Amino acid sequence: MEALLAITIGILVACAVYLMLARSVLRFIFGLILISNAANLIIFASGRLTNGAPPLIPEGADAPVGLVANALPQALVLTAIVIGFGLFAFALILMFRTYTTLGTLNSDDMRVAEPREGQN
């Protein structure tokens, strides 16, 4: 199972790098999201994939009994998903503002483009 996950992570990273090398800011943002998802999968895989029970501690015990799932990578991935969504929302708003100001999403054209009339 880990080999399949490693191959999936590799494909995601390769696609993300390909998208991030494009001249379009929109493709860059999609590549950023893909690489964020690949990082989440790496964190999730670092906790080892087990068929363990939820990490619940029975009443009167000091630790979980038997084979349990590791909750730390799951918590880290959940936090990374929330942060990634916030970054995606901010990048979309920034991209929209850039398009309304400059009239283009091509990074080469942004260097020489002047603001549209009526905009500062």
MDAnalysis code that builds the backbone (N, CA, C; Angstrom):
import MDAnalysis as mda
import numpy as np

u = mda.Universe.empty(360, n_residues=120, atom_resindex=np.repeat(np.arange(120), 3), trajectory=True)
u.add_TopologyAttr("name", ["N", "CA", "C"] * 120)
u.add_TopologyAttr("resid", np.arange(1, 121))
u.add_TopologyAttr("resname", ["MET", "GLU", "ALA", "LEU", "LEU", "ALA", "ILE", "THR", "ILE", "GLY", "ILE", "LEU", "VAL", "ALA", "CYS", "ALA", "VAL", "TYR", "LEU", "MET", "LEU", "ALA", "ARG", "SER", "VAL", "LEU", "ARG", "PHE", "ILE", "PHE", "GLY", "LEU", "ILE", "LEU", "ILE", "SER", "ASN", "ALA", "ALA", "ASN", "LEU", "ILE", "ILE", "PHE", "ALA", "SER", "GLY", "ARG", "LEU", "THR", "ASN", "GLY", "ALA", "PRO", "PRO", "LEU", "ILE", "PRO", "GLU", "GLY", "ALA", "ASP", "ALA", "PRO", "VAL", "GLY", "LEU", "VAL", "ALA", "ASN", "ALA", "LEU", "PRO", "GLN", "ALA", "LEU", "VAL", "LEU", "THR", "ALA", "ILE", "VAL", "ILE", "GLY", "PHE", "GLY", "LEU", "PHE", "ALA", "PHE", "ALA", "LEU", "ILE", "LEU", "MET", "PHE", "ARG", "THR", "TYR", "THR", "THR", "LEU", "GLY", "THR", "LEU", "ASN", "SER", "ASP", "ASP", "MET", "ARG", "VAL", "ALA", "GLU", "PRO", "ARG", "GLU", "GLY", "GLN", "ASN"])
u.atoms.positions = np.array([
    [0.823, -1.197, 0.000],
    [0.000, 0.000, 0.000],
    [0.865, 1.258, 0.000],
    [1.992, 1.212, 0.752],
    [2.863, 2.378, 0.799],
    [3.492, 2.657, -0.560],
    [3.788, 1.598, -1.337],
    [4.383, 1.795, -2.664],
    [3.400, 2.515, -3.592],
    [2.149, 2.132, -3.540],
    [1.132, 2.800, -4.355],
    [0.982, 4.267, -3.943],
    [1.030, 4.518, -2.655],
    [0.936, 5.891, -2.162],
    [2.160, 6.700, -2.581],
    [3.351, 6.085, -2.564],
    [4.565, 6.783, -2.988],
    [4.513, 7.124, -4.472],
    [4.005, 6.215, -5.283],
    [3.867, 6.484, -6.718],
    [2.863, 7.608, -6.953],
    [1.765, 7.582, -6.216],
    [0.758, 8.641, -6.334],
    [1.347, 9.998, -5.944],
    [2.117, 10.029, -4.872],
    [2.750, 11.277, -4.429],
    [3.719, 11.776, -5.497],
    [4.494, 10.868, -6.077],
    [5.424, 11.255, -7.138],
    [4.720, 11.838, -8.346],
    [3.609, 11.233, -8.736],
    [2.837, 11.745, -9.874],
    [2.259, 13.125, -9.549],
    [1.750, 13.296, -8.341],
    [1.209, 14.600, -7.939],
    [2.280, 15.679, -7.958],
    [3.466, 15.365, -7.450],
    [4.552, 16.345, -7.426],
    [4.998, 16.678, -8.848],
    [5.097, 15.666, -9.703],
    [5.503, 15.909, -11.091],
    [4.485, 16.803, -11.809],
    [3.209, 16.516, -11.637],
    [2.165, 17.348, -12.258],
    [2.184, 18.759, -11.688],
    [2.426, 18.884, -10.382],
    [2.461, 20.201, -9.745],
    [3.627, 21.027, -10.272],
    [4.792, 20.411, -10.405],
    [5.948, 21.142, -10.928],
    [5.694, 21.564, -12.366],
    [5.100, 20.690, -13.157],
    [4.776, 21.025, -14.549],
    [3.828, 22.233, -14.608],
    [2.813, 22.231, -13.762],
    [1.863, 23.347, -13.757],
    [2.495, 24.633, -13.243],
    [3.378, 24.505, -12.256],
    [3.981, 25.700, -11.671],
    [5.014, 26.341, -12.590],
    [5.494, 25.619, -13.578],
    [6.442, 26.184, -14.530],
    [5.758, 26.908, -15.684],
    [4.444, 26.861, -15.742],
    [3.693, 27.531, -16.810],
    [3.701, 29.040, -16.586],
    [3.406, 29.781, -17.631],
    [3.385, 31.246, -17.554],
    [2.095, 31.785, -16.957],
    [1.060, 30.971, -16.915],
    [-0.232, 31.418, -16.417],
    [-0.266, 31.337, -14.887],
    [-0.759, 32.391, -14.276],
    [-0.864, 32.417, -12.818],
    [-1.906, 31.402, -12.339],
    [-2.957, 31.196, -13.118],
    [-3.990, 30.227, -12.751],
    [-3.403, 28.815, -12.689],
    [-2.599, 28.447, -13.671],
    [-1.948, 27.134, -13.639],
    [-0.997, 27.021, -12.456],
    [-0.318, 28.110, -12.127],
    [0.575, 28.104, -10.973],
    [-0.189, 27.805, -9.693],
    [-1.350, 28.413, -9.545],
    [-2.152, 28.190, -8.340],
    [-2.630, 26.734, -8.274],
    [-3.038, 26.171, -9.415],
    [-3.432, 24.759, -9.417],
    [-2.254, 23.862, -9.067],
    [-1.070, 24.207, -9.539],
    [0.129, 23.453, -9.176],
    [0.438, 23.569, -7.692],
    [0.219, 24.743, -7.131],
    [0.422, 24.950, -5.699],
    [-0.526, 24.080, -4.873],
    [-1.757, 23.958, -5.321],
    [-2.726, 23.115, -4.625],
    [-2.327, 21.648, -4.728],
    [-1.869, 21.226, -5.912],
    [-1.447, 19.829, -6.080],
    [-0.249, 19.500, -5.204],
    [0.714, 20.393, -5.125],
    [1.891, 20.114, -4.302],
    [1.519, 20.136, -2.816],
    [0.532, 20.934, -2.463],
    [0.033, 20.940, -1.083],
    [-0.620, 19.595, -0.749],
    [-1.398, 19.067, -1.686],
    [-2.020, 17.761, -1.467],
    [-0.975, 16.650, -1.399],
    [0.078, 16.756, -2.207],
    [1.153, 15.765, -2.148],
    [1.852, 15.817, -0.787],
    [2.070, 17.017, -0.263],
    [2.685, 17.146, 1.061],
    [1.779, 16.549, 2.142],
    [0.476, 16.737, 2.002],
    [-0.455, 16.133, 2.964],
    [-0.375, 14.609, 2.925],
    [-0.267, 14.045, 1.730],
    [-0.145, 12.595, 1.614],
    [1.168, 12.094, 2.199],
    [2.237, 12.872, 2.050],
    [3.520, 12.484, 2.651],
    [3.409, 12.453, 4.170],
    [2.790, 13.469, 4.737],
    [2.607, 13.506, 6.197],
    [1.745, 12.338, 6.652],
    [0.684, 12.064, 5.904],
    [-0.209, 10.963, 6.264],
    [0.514, 9.616, 6.179],
    [1.332, 9.434, 5.146],
    [2.056, 8.170, 4.981],
    [3.166, 8.008, 6.018],
    [3.666, 9.122, 6.549],
    [4.731, 9.022, 7.550],
    [4.239, 8.398, 8.845],
    [2.952, 8.422, 9.092],
    [2.383, 7.809, 10.281],
    [2.105, 6.329, 10.112],
    [2.553, 5.736, 9.031],
    [2.351, 4.331, 8.685],
    [0.874, 4.014, 8.546],
    [0.557, 3.319, 7.498],
    [-0.816, 2.923, 7.244],
    [-1.078, 1.609, 7.960],
    [-1.932, 1.643, 8.943],
    [-2.254, 0.434, 9.711],
    [-3.761, 0.244, 9.740],
    [-4.157, -0.968, 10.020],
    [-5.575, -1.281, 10.191],
    [-5.944, -1.252, 11.665],
    [-5.302, -0.370, 12.418],
    [-5.536, -0.301, 13.854],
    [-6.859, 0.345, 14.198],
    [-7.213, 0.187, 15.443],
    [-8.451, 0.768, 15.964],
    [-8.233, 2.254, 16.243],
    [-9.303, 3.008, 16.460],
    [-9.140, 4.413, 16.840],
    [-8.364, 4.517, 18.155],
    [-7.552, 5.558, 18.310],
    [-6.722, 5.667, 19.511],
    [-7.512, 6.145, 20.727],
    [-8.443, 5.331, 21.169],
    [-9.251, 5.658, 22.345],
    [-8.704, 4.912, 23.551],
    [-8.664, 5.595, 24.675],
    [-8.148, 4.991, 25.908],
    [-9.337, 4.535, 26.747],
    [-9.393, 3.234, 27.069],
    [-10.503, 2.754, 27.890],
    [-10.447, 3.356, 29.304],
    [-11.590, 3.370, 29.948],
    [-11.671, 3.928, 31.291],
    [-10.804, 3.114, 32.247],
    [-9.983, 3.806, 33.017],
    [-9.119, 3.162, 33.994],
    [-7.757, 2.762, 33.440],
    [-7.515, 2.923, 32.149],
    [-6.222, 2.569, 31.557],
    [-5.386, 3.825, 31.350],
    [-4.068, 3.634, 31.215],
    [-3.169, 4.760, 30.992],
    [-2.840, 4.963, 29.520],
    [-3.047, 3.949, 28.701],
    [-2.707, 4.022, 27.284],
    [-3.709, 3.182, 26.497],
    [-3.792, 3.397, 25.196],
    [-4.678, 2.568, 24.373],
    [-4.246, 1.101, 24.404],
    [-5.202, 0.233, 24.272],
    [-4.931, -1.199, 24.315],
    [-4.851, -1.730, 22.886],
    [-3.804, -2.489, 22.580],
    [-3.673, -3.118, 21.263],
    [-3.127, -2.169, 20.218],
    [-3.256, -2.576, 18.958],
    [-2.767, -1.809, 17.825],
    [-3.749, -0.685, 17.507],
    [-3.262, 0.551, 17.586],
    [-4.123, 1.707, 17.312],
    [-3.496, 2.562, 16.221],
    [-4.317, 3.346, 15.579],
    [-3.848, 4.267, 14.541],
    [-3.131, 5.446, 15.196],
    [-2.171, 6.000, 14.472],
    [-1.432, 7.155, 14.963],
    [-2.244, 8.414, 14.675],
    [-2.602, 9.132, 15.710],
    [-3.468, 10.302, 15.548],
    [-2.700, 11.567, 15.179],
    [-1.405, 11.622, 15.436],
    [-0.636, 12.837, 15.167],
    [-0.583, 13.194, 13.682],
    [-0.245, 12.265, 12.774],
    [-0.263, 12.641, 11.348],
    [-1.647, 13.057, 10.867],
    [-2.675, 12.444, 11.410],
    [-4.032, 12.819, 11.017],
    [-4.340, 14.251, 11.443],
    [-3.910, 14.627, 12.640],
    [-4.128, 15.998, 13.110],
    [-3.307, 16.988, 12.293],
    [-2.078, 16.622, 11.944],
    [-1.246, 17.502, 11.135],
    [-1.831, 17.696, 9.738],
    [-2.340, 16.624, 9.147],
    [-2.942, 16.728, 7.817],
    [-4.201, 17.583, 7.875],
    [-5.005, 17.427, 8.897],
    [-6.205, 18.246, 9.030],
    [-5.847, 19.724, 9.137],
    [-4.822, 20.042, 9.912],
    [-4.359, 21.422, 10.028],
    [-3.829, 21.928, 8.691],
    [-3.068, 21.089, 7.980],
    [-2.514, 21.485, 6.682],
    [-3.616, 21.715, 5.653],
    [-4.687, 20.948, 5.712],
    [-5.808, 21.136, 4.792],
    [-6.462, 22.492, 5.026],
    [-6.661, 22.857, 6.273],
    [-7.279, 24.145, 6.590],
    [-6.380, 25.298, 6.145],
    [-5.078, 25.189, 6.413],
    [-4.146, 26.235, 6.001],
    [-4.069, 26.303, 4.473],
    [-4.059, 25.160, 3.812],
    [-4.027, 25.121, 2.353],
    [-5.259, 25.750, 1.736],
    [-6.420, 25.530, 2.342],
    [-7.643, 26.153, 1.830],
    [-7.581, 27.664, 1.979],
    [-7.066, 28.133, 3.103],
    [-6.915, 29.575, 3.297],
    [-5.954, 30.183, 2.288],
    [-4.854, 29.490, 2.018],
    [-3.898, 29.958, 1.022],
    [-4.515, 29.981, -0.366],
    [-5.294, 28.960, -0.693],
    [-5.966, 28.895, -1.991],
    [-6.961, 30.038, -2.147],
    [-7.748, 30.304, -1.128],
    [-8.723, 31.397, -1.191],
    [-8.022, 32.745, -1.356],
    [-6.938, 32.953, -0.605],
    [-6.181, 34.202, -0.722],
    [-5.577, 34.341, -2.118],
    [-5.019, 33.255, -2.653],
    [-4.403, 33.304, -3.982],
    [-5.445, 33.574, -5.063],
    [-6.641, 32.997, -4.924],
    [-7.698, 33.266, -5.909],
    [-8.125, 34.730, -5.896],
    [-8.265, 35.306, -4.725],
    [-8.643, 36.715, -4.619],
    [-7.531, 37.602, -5.178],
    [-6.287, 37.249, -4.875],
    [-5.156, 38.003, -5.398],
    [-5.089, 37.903, -6.919],
    [-5.367, 36.716, -7.452],
    [-5.365, 36.531, -8.894],
    [-6.497, 37.328, -9.543],
    [-7.664, 37.322, -8.937],
    [-8.794, 38.093, -9.469],
    [-8.476, 39.587, -9.491],
    [-7.875, 40.065, -8.417],
    [-7.509, 41.486, -8.340],
    [-6.441, 41.827, -9.384],
    [-5.507, 40.933, -9.592],
    [-4.478, 41.145, -10.603],
    [-5.096, 41.195, -11.994],
    [-6.036, 40.300, -12.254],
    [-6.679, 40.285, -13.570],
    [-7.501, 41.554, -13.807],
    [-8.219, 42.009, -12.780],
    [-9.019, 43.224, -12.964],
    [-8.137, 44.453, -13.122],
    [-6.971, 44.460, -12.505],
    [-6.077, 45.613, -12.598],
    [-5.269, 45.604, -13.889],
    [-4.662, 44.458, -14.224],
    [-3.755, 44.389, -15.367],
    [-4.403, 43.842, -16.630],
    [-5.502, 43.112, -16.491],
    [-6.184, 42.561, -17.653],
    [-5.548, 41.310, -18.218],
    [-4.638, 40.689, -17.488],
    [-3.988, 39.471, -17.971],
    [-3.599, 38.581, -16.792],
    [-3.467, 37.283, -17.089],
    [-2.965, 36.339, -16.100],
    [-1.632, 35.738, -16.529],
    [-1.101, 36.206, -17.658],
    [0.183, 35.734, -18.147],
    [1.281, 36.496, -17.411],
    [2.204, 35.781, -16.788],
    [3.219, 36.432, -15.969],
    [4.187, 37.272, -16.804],
    [4.421, 36.908, -18.065],
    [5.285, 37.725, -18.913],
    [4.642, 39.068, -19.243],
    [3.349, 39.069, -19.452],
    [2.648, 40.308, -19.781],
    [2.464, 41.211, -18.568],
    [2.555, 40.674, -17.377],
    [2.357, 41.480, -16.171],
    [3.507, 42.454, -15.942],
    [4.684, 42.112, -16.405],
    [5.839, 42.981, -16.183],
    [5.750, 44.256, -17.000],
    [5.124, 44.194, -18.160],
    [5.087, 45.364, -19.035],
    [3.701, 45.981, -19.126],
    [2.710, 45.341, -18.533],
    [1.347, 45.851, -18.634],
    [1.180, 47.075, -17.741],
    [0.378, 47.977, -18.221],
    [0.039, 49.157, -17.438],
    [-1.397, 48.998, -16.942],
    [-1.725, 49.620, -15.827],
    [-3.107, 49.519, -15.326],
    [-4.090, 50.090, -16.326],
    [-5.296, 49.542, -16.326],
    [-6.353, 50.035, -17.210],
    [-6.764, 51.455, -16.810],
    [-7.425, 52.125, -17.725],
    [-7.867, 53.482, -17.429],
    [-8.887, 53.472, -16.314],
    [-8.817, 54.474, -15.460],
    [-9.752, 54.569, -14.358],
    [-9.271, 53.820, -13.123],
    [-8.128, 53.155, -13.229],
    [-7.576, 52.414, -12.097],
    [-6.235, 53.029, -11.737],
    [-5.927, 52.993, -10.457],
    [-4.646, 53.565, -9.993],
    [-3.609, 52.505, -9.892],
])
